[in-house]
Amino acid sequence: MEGLALLADPSDARRWLLTGPDPALVSAMNAYLGYLADRNYSPRTVRTYGYGLLAFARWLRTAGLSVDEVRTSDVLDFLSACRQETIKGRPGPNVLDLNGQRRDRLAPASINLRLAAVTGLYEYLAMSEPGRSSPIPKGRPSSWFAHGERSGLLAHTKRRPAPRSRLRVRTPRRLPRALDAVEVTRLLGGLRTHRDLAMAGLMLYCGLRSCEVLALQVTDVDIGGRWLTVHGKGGKDRRVPLDLDVAAVLNAYLLTERPDGDHAALFLVAKGPTRGQPLTPAGLRTIFRYHRATSGVPAGAPHALRHTFGTALAEAGVDLAVMQALLGHAHVDTTARYIHLAPTHVKAEYDAARSRQRQTH
């Protein structure tokens, strides 16, 4: 809605602020975003929550409600409004995706991001005012535990199940899409600079996320020792072995292509008015969008390269704990998805197990 917007705080790059003609409508939301920044949430996470609250603020303004007046029924009405919202610029209602869902509607994951922001807002307000009741409906306590927590050596660390919010849309759980050998060859064959080859190689052969590639600094790369210091999600650092071929490409980039400057970032813009500035997420997406089109590999998105790395580890029979450490996953359940992406490996293990069964009978 006109007048409401999310802007970066000019006094602190880590903070985001909602602005609009009604300061009272967004004051609690801005206090919550400031609380997230104070808890050292990443600026990207704060911005994501900010856009979720921006959608909520626009809906509140349309409904004529304030943050304090919201009841459970209003929250459910907001959920329904999110389900019915259409996205400008998308194909009309006659275009469906492979799962039969309309392409002009918000994805379930996008709706859940908004609902998580609203849930967090009212949890923050309830914490600030202990006598205040939250309009967010509560569900059954979570029964999820990390491996070994339910019993075994880590049973003494078992957490008390926390109540979950019922304000959530069911999302399909799809397997990650990995590239095959032909697609990898075509995509890498279209990359012409050492910089682009190095970025693709770090995702494809070292398993880095695109944001981790952009966060690398020159001092994080030990080409001689072939190690990387990776700054992962949630401020979690890890050490990752550097592939020999990628190390050679990185060395060539540093010696021949990287613009001179004072920036510590490893990957810089090579041309144009921003030459020498750190490469941005939008710039990286533009690079890969161009190369996907020229190479004829539409699935060659940056994260697909990381999925290809995880799949290769699973096919090689690498231990799950090692895979988890290399990929930087917080939970081994996320890593286990890659086992399903390696049907040849799974089938070989199945055949071996059946052979052992036959020998015992």
Secondary structure, DSSP 8 states (H G I E B T S, - for coil): -TT-EEEE-TT-TT-EEEE-S-HHHHHHHHHHHHHHHHTT--HHHHHHHHHHHHHHHHHHHHHT--TTT--HHHHHHHHHHHHH-B-TTS--TT-B-TTS-BTTB--HHHHHHHHHHHHHHHHHHHHHSTT----S-EEEE-----TTTSSGGGGGG-----EEES--------------HHHHHHHHHT--SHHHHHHHHHHHHS---HHHHHH-BGGGEETTTTEEEEE-GGG-EEEEE--HHHHHHHHHHHHHTS--SS--BSSB--SSTTTTSB--HHHHHHHHHHHHHHHT-TT--HHHHHHHHHHHHHHTT--HHHHHHHHT-SSHHHHHHHHHT-HHHHHHHHHHHHHHHHHH-
